[in-house]
Amino acid sequence: MTDEPTTEALKPPKQPSKRSLTWERIEDNLIRYLPNKKYYIQSKLKGVRVRECLNTTNLREAQVRIHSRPGAVPRMPKARLAQTCRWYP
């Protein structure tokens, strides 16, 4: 065995990207622009990333707006298997 340092020890610490310093992912399709604290909906349309402002800085209001949009998939509450079996007899 040699006392040579490993290549992992020689690598500089990983710096955060500029995008991660500007945008914060909250949940699926919901992001926040950090400079103005506003929430945006983000999705892909024909392979192109599209963002649209929800015009709010309140998280609860942004979640309501994103799930009340046309075409939004309703969220199922988290449930256990026994509860799910009661829903589907």
C-alpha positions in Angstrom: 0.0 0.0 0.0 1.2 3.5 -0.8 0.6 6.7 1.1 -0.6 8.6 -2.0 -3.7 10.7 -1.5 -6.9 9.5 -3.3 -8.4 11.4 -6.1 -11.4 12.2 -4.0 -9.2 14.1 -1.6 -7.7 16.2 -4.4 -11.1 17.4 -5.8 -12.1 20.9 -4.8 -15.4 21.2 -2.8 -18.5 21.3 -5.1 -19.9 24.8 -5.5 -23.6 25.3 -5.9 -24.8 26.3 -9.3 -26.1 29.7 -10.2 -29.6 28.2 -10.8 -29.7 26.7 -7.3 -28.9 30.1 -5.8 -31.8 31.7 -7.8 -34.6 29.1 -7.8 -35.8 26.9 -4.9 -37.8 23.7 -5.6 -40.7 23.4 -3.2 -42.6 20.4 -4.7 -43.4 18.9 -8.0 -44.1 21.8 -10.5 -43.8 24.4 -7.8 -40.7 26.6 -7.5 -39.8 29.9 -5.8 -37.7 32.7 -7.3 -35.5 33.8 -4.4 -34.8 37.4 -5.4 -38.5 38.4 -5.3 -39.8 35.4 -3.2 -42.7 34.8 -5.7 -43.9 31.3 -6.6 -43.9 29.9 -10.1 -45.4 26.8 -11.7 -42.9 24.9 -13.9 -43.6 22.2 -16.4 -42.4 20.9 -19.7 -44.4 21.6 -22.9 -43.1 19.7 -26.0 -39.7 19.3 -24.3 -39.3 23.0 -23.4 -39.3 24.1 -19.8 -42.1 26.6 -19.2 -42.5 28.8 -16.1 -45.5 30.9 -15.2 -45.8 33.2 -12.2 -48.5 32.6 -9.7 -48.3 36.2 -8.4 -48.1 35.3 -4.7 -45.4 35.0 -2.0 -47.7 32.9 0.2 -47.0 29.1 0.0 -50.5 28.0 0.9 -52.0 30.3 -1.7 -49.5 29.1 -4.3 -50.4 25.5 -3.6 -54.1 26.3 -3.9 -53.6 28.1 -7.2 -51.4 25.3 -8.7 -53.9 22.6 -7.9 -57.0 24.6 -9.0 -55.6 25.2 -12.5 -57.4 23.5 -15.4 -55.8 20.1 -16.1 -54.3 19.8 -12.7 -54.4 16.3 -11.3 -56.2 16.2 -7.9 -54.1 15.0 -5.1 -55.1 11.9 -3.2 -54.6 12.0 0.6 -51.9 9.7 1.9 -53.6 6.6 3.1 -52.8 3.1 4.2 -53.8 0.0 2.2 -56.8 -0.7 4.5 -58.2 2.8 4.0 -57.7 2.5 0.2 -59.6 -0.8 0.2 -62.5 0.9 1.8 -62.6 3.5 -1.0 -62.6 0.8 -3.7 -65.0 -2.0 -2.5 
